[in-house]
Amino acid sequence: MLPEPFSTRMLNYKNRRLTLKNNRGEVCKAPDFKVNDDDDGYTLYSDGSIYINDNIVYGNIIDNTGTVLYSLPQPTGPYSKTSDHKFIMVQLNLDGLGGPFKIGSANTSWVADVGPEIPIGSEAFLLKRQAGPDRREYFKNSIATIVHHFIEKRMDAFFIQETNDKTKVTLNSDGNFEGGYQSIIESLAVAAAADAAASATAAAVAAVAGSTINAPALIAAAAAANANKTTFIEEERNIPIGTDGSYYSRGTFGDYSYVAFSVRGNYGTYPTVLTIWNHNRLGKFVACYGEDMGKSFRGVYGTIEPKNYGRPILCVHTEHGVNLVNIQAPNEPNLVKSSLYIAIKMFLSEAQIKIEVKARSKKIKVIWNPKLIVLGGDFNDAKKSIRQITINDYQGKSQACLHYIGEAPLTCCAETPYNTLNNYPLGSDYILANNPRTPITILYEYFRY
């Protein structure tokens, strides 16, 4: 029996008795239709697509008897112009803090930021659709989508995965890299300042309506005062934390705080998750803890596999006791129920202890309340195995059931050749909390190009 996804994606082969061989990816041979890099130029990928000389094959492939061995219809779109994931949002209440709070999450596609000149990995097909001269246009569209919904919906927090640290990125052709989590913060800072200026303008108009005060001058002064807040303030940079080689940076812009957590991935990369929140509503930064889940995650054979390195998980603790947990899980869908579930619980237990130690050094007492945990991000849960996680504090005094309402939407992935915005086959992206008020909803794309 072939493993997923072959068992469901390759039913139209004449002979299903196939053998798998590791040769530059998953290579498959059949008696009457050989798919082999070495002898006939056909390459079969794990999503069920076939390439000839790096070009995808649409239509039918038949043998000399006229039997259809493989069929892939030409998709007609609409396609994603941002990420290979759909972005999501929920509304929730928090124990003792009321609500509702609006929380978003977005996987921005790591390769779209750092290496689109030569698309690689699972996102290659998505990035080959970029039509314009800007090879980073999809990442910029992701930023535009995040900024639009962040401002329009008055988001209280946003979890972002699969970005980078621009200070660690080296490009072959151009040393001026404009990406990374920094580009997201810069865009949000400018948008938040403009939004604050617009709000001040509206308030000024309302305040002087019908009066003899010089309204235009007052409005201009209010707008100018807020326009100066267009940059973010970096308060800590590259602070070591968690597994060797990982670190965090944090700062503020306007009413918001952020923490970016980077881990050392394979091939000298630094995958980063970024957590942003309204510190007026959720509380100012107290401490954080992060880890590379890939360096403790046990795979199919019970071993820790280097292929899973570069999978950050971050917990930010605020002065209101809120714990914002941002995750980029290892891509092991068959192990979500077992290994991932356990890994998350173990991480939160460790985070509680580490954060209490850090808070104590600031003379802040932490009262860890599992009901104030918000857990969001990319779980790489293709089968939607996780519906809830029960979390206790390590003293066993309190408990919370982190969950979502109803059915989680299909949010992954746009990198396969037959997927469009209306045909995403997999689950992956969630936001879980003890008291969600709405189901997980999709944030529509809002792009520049």
C-alpha positions, 0 to 999 in steps of 0.5 A: 500500500502506498503512503499518503499522498500517493494512495489517494493521488495516483489511482489512475495508474494502470498498475498500482504495484509501485515501488518507491525509491529515494532519488532526488525526492520521491521517485516512483517506477511502474512496469508499463510507465517508468518514472525515473530521473535516470532513464526517461526524464520523468520526475514524480513529486509527492503531490502527484504531479509529473514533470518532464525536464522541469516542466509540468505535464498537463492532460493525459499520458497514455501507453502504446495501447491507448490506456491513460496512465496519468491525467492532470487537467489544466487548472483555470484559477483563480490562483493565489498571489500572496502565499501558499497558505490562506491567512486566518482570523478568530475572535475570542474572549480571555479569562478576566480580560473580557473581549472580544479580541481579534487574532490573526495568523499568516504563513507568508511563504519562506521561499517567497521572501528569501529565495524567489530568484530560484524557486525551490522546494514545495513552493516552486510551483507557486512562485513560478506564477509570478508574472512581473519583474519583481521576484519578491512580489508575492511576499510583498503581497502577503505584507499588503494583505496583513497590513490591510486586515490588521488596520481594517479589522483593528487586530489585537494580535497577529501571528506570522510564520515563515519569514526571515531575519534580513540581517542574516540573509545573503543574496547572490546577486544583490546585497540589499535585501528588503525583506525579512520580518523587519519589512513587515514591521516597517509596513505595519508601523507606517500604516498604524501611524497613518491610521492614527493620524486619520483618527486624530483628524476625524476627532479634530473635525468632530471637536471643532464642528460649529466652533470658531477654532481654526479647524484646518490648523488643528487637523494639520497639527494632529496629523503631523504629530502622528506622522512622526510615529512611522518607525518602530523602536527596537528595544532588544536585538538578537538575544540568545534564547532556547536551543543553541543558535536561536535568538529573539528581537523585540520592540514597539511601534505606536500602540503595538509590541512585537517579538521576532524569534529566529532559529538556526535552520538547515543550510545556514538559514534563520526561519523566523516567527513574528508575534505582534500585539496591542499592548494597551489591550493585551499588556506590555512585554514581560518575557518570552521563551522560544525553541526549535521544535525540530530539535526535539521532535521525534519522527516516524522512527522515533528519532530526531531528524535534521530535516525538521530543523528550523521549526520555531515556536515562541511564547510571549508573556505579557503583564496582563498574564496573556501567553501568545504562542506562535508555532511553525510545526514540523511537516509531519502530518501523520505524527500530529496526534502523537508527537506534535500534541506532546511536543506542544504540551512539553514546550508550554511546560518549559516556557512557564518555568523559563518565563517565571525565572525571567520575570523574577529577575525583573521583580515581576510575579507571574501567575500562569493561567492556561486560560490566557493562552492563545495558540496559533500558527501553521501546525502542518496538520494536513488531516486536521487531527488537532481539534483541542489541546488540554493544558495544565499549569505545572502545579496542577492548579488550573486547566484550560481546553484550547480549541476552535469552534466548528470545522477548521477551514482548508488553508493549504496549499497553493504550491501544488499544480492543481490547486487554486484559491477555491481548491485547497485540499489540506488543513494546517492553520489554526488559532486555538483558545479556551474561549473562542467566540467565532469559527476560524475565518479566511482573510481574503487576499489584498495585494499590490500587483 
